[in-house]
């Protein structure tokens, strides 16, 4: 019995993407070129990376349905993802890319069977563990987005924007404080 299945995985991804989209909307377009340091991605590049990064697990699990990552062309796929990050886009185009790619990926995820999610995929030689379930590998797409979203929330702070999740928490705390004062 699996307590967290494909529908839950897709719903979780949609929630994470919804919050990423709010951040993408809140950062002004004239700040999409902002880089925290010279060796990091710009806001636009981070958002594009978030949008297109699921193409790697899509290639592995949906297109090729690999049972081993031995021989998988990671460098070639990474080159195509980096090329997407370098493609100039407007804020509206990036937001649309995030929305469309996120929903496309979530729709595919929610239709996978528990048996498919339980399948093990052999990792390249020398990696520990030697294999992972598809479920664990697919869950990492949400974790990856959350990692980059935290970078964006720090960038928001650097730009003088209080992140929406912080504002929401502050509003809840103020409401509790107001209610307890009555």
C-alpha positions in Angstrom: 0.0 0.0 0.0 1.3 3.4 -1.0 0.2 6.3 1.1 1.6 9.0 -1.2 0.9 8.2 -4.8 1.1 9.9 -8.2 -1.9 12.2 -7.6 -0.3 13.4 -4.3 3.0 13.9 -6.1 1.4 16.0 -8.8 -0.6 18.0 -6.3 2.5 18.7 -4.3 4.3 19.9 -7.4 1.4 22.1 -8.3 1.5 23.7 -4.9 5.3 24.3 -5.2 4.9 25.7 -8.7 2.0 28.0 -7.6 4.3 29.6 -5.0 7.1 29.9 -7.6 4.7 31.6 -9.9 3.8 34.1 -7.2 7.5 35.0 -6.7 8.0 35.3 -10.5 5.1 37.7 -10.7 6.3 39.7 -7.6 9.8 40.4 -8.9 9.7 43.3 -11.3 10.7 42.6 -14.9 13.5 45.2 -14.7 15.1 43.0 -11.9 15.0 39.8 -13.9 18.6 40.4 -14.9 19.7 40.6 -11.2 22.5 38.3 -10.2 23.4 37.8 -6.5 27.0 37.2 -7.5 28.8 37.1 -10.9 28.9 33.2 -10.9 25.2 32.7 -10.2 22.2 32.6 -12.5 20.1 35.7 -13.0 16.5 35.8 -11.8 15.4 35.0 -15.3 17.8 32.1 -15.7 16.8 30.6 -12.3 13.1 30.8 -13.3 13.8 29.3 -16.7 15.9 26.6 -15.1 13.0 25.7 -12.7 10.6 25.6 -15.7 12.7 23.3 -17.9 14.7 21.1 -15.4 11.9 18.5 -15.3 12.7 17.7 -18.9 15.6 15.5 -17.5 13.4 13.2 -15.4 10.8 13.3 -18.2 13.4 12.0 -20.7 14.5 9.3 -18.2 11.1 8.1 -17.0 8.5 9.1 -19.6 10.3 9.1 -23.0 13.0 6.4 -22.5 11.5 4.6 -19.5 15.0 3.7 -18.5 15.7 1.0 -15.9 19.3 2.1 -15.7 21.1 5.4 -15.9 24.2 3.7 -17.2 25.0 5.4 -20.6 22.4 8.2 -20.2 23.6 11.3 -21.9 23.5 13.7 -18.9 25.9 16.2 -20.5 23.9 16.5 -23.7 20.6 17.0 -21.9 22.3 19.6 -19.5 23.6 21.5 -22.5 20.0 21.8 -23.8 18.7 23.0 -20.4 21.5 25.6 -20.1 20.7 26.7 -23.7 17.1 27.3 -22.6 18.3 29.3 -19.6 20.4 31.5 -21.9 17.5 32.2 -24.3 16.2 35.7 -23.8 12.6 35.9 -22.7 10.3 38.5 -21.3 8.8 38.2 -17.9 5.5 37.2 -19.4 7.1 34.5 -21.5 9.0 33.1 -18.5 5.8 33.1 -16.3 3.9 31.3 -19.2 6.8 28.8 -19.5 6.7 28.1 -15.8 2.9 27.7 -15.8 2.7 25.5 -19.0 5.7 23.3 -18.2 4.7 22.8 -14.6 1.1 21.8 -15.5 2.3 19.5 -18.3 4.7 17.7 -15.9 2.1 17.5 -13.2 -0.5 16.0 -15.6 2.0 13.3 -16.6 3.0 12.6 -13.0 -0.6 12.2 -11.8 -1.3 9.4 -14.3 1.5 7.1 -13.2 0.7 3.8 -11.5 2.0 2.8 -8.1 3.7 -0.1 -9.8 5.6 2.3 -12.1 6.5 4.6 -9.2 7.9 1.5 -7.3 10.2 0.4 -10.1 13.8 0.7 -9.3 16.2 2.5 -11.6 19.9 1.5 -11.5 22.2 4.5 -10.9 25.6 4.9 -12.6 28.4 2.7 -11.2 29.9 4.0 -7.9 26.8 5.8 -6.8 25.3 5.0 -3.4 22.7 3.7 -3.3 23.0 1.5 -6.4 19.4 2.2 -7.4 16.4 4.3 -6.5 12.7 4.0 -7.0 11.1 6.1 -9.7 9.0 7.7 -7.0 12.1 9.0 -5.1 13.6 10.2 -8.3 10.4 12.0 -9.4 9.9 13.5 -5.9 13.3 15.1 -6.3 11.8 17.4 -9.0 9.7 19.1 -6.3 12.7 19.2 -4.0 14.9 20.7 -6.8 12.3 23.5 -7.4 12.0 24.2 -3.7 15.8 24.6 -3.5 15.8 27.2 -6.3 12.7 28.9 -4.9 14.5 29.5 -1.7 17.3 31.2 -3.7 14.6 33.4 -5.3 13.2 34.2 -1.8 16.6 35.4 -0.7 16.9 37.4 -3.9 13.5 39.0 -3.2 14.9 40.1 0.2 18.0 41.5 -1.5 15.6 43.5 -3.8 13.6 44.8 -0.9 10.6 42.5 -1.4 9.2 40.6 1.6 8.4 37.1 0.2 4.7 36.2 0.1 5.0 33.2 2.3 6.6 35.4 5.0 3.9 38.0 4.6 1.2 35.3 5.0 2.9 34.0 8.1 3.1 37.5 9.6 -0.6 38.0 8.8 -1.5 34.8 10.6 0.7 35.8 13.6 -0.9 39.2 13.7 -4.4 37.7 13.6 -3.6 35.3 16.5 -2.1 38.2 18.5 -5.2 40.3 17.9 -7.5 37.5 18.8 -5.6 36.7 22.0 -5.6 40.4 23.0 -9.4 40.5 23.0 
